[in-house]
């Protein structure tokens, strides 16, 4: 379902049509407004195009940092799971050895 969203930022206004839920669009819009305001406050920049560019850069940086953290966590879990499988296998082998020794001796 296509939804129309009106954007009015930094002196520019336009409408976009996207295939997303209206609630989701409002959430994204609110997040972007907060990011623009944050950029304006921390940078001291007043030129709209510069604020927009820096905001985009900062958001891309945040996305990449989150991706990197996710990859590190995912990689760590995979290693941890492999270690767990190895530990379980060794315990099973030890129990089988113990059972065979009891049965044979």
Protein Blocks (a to p, Z undefined) as FASTA:
>chain_A
ZZdddddeehiacdddddddfklmmmmmmmmmmmmmmmmmmnopabfklmmmmmmmmmmm
mmmmmmmmmmmmmmmmmmmmmmmmmmmmmmmmmmmmmmmmmmmZZ
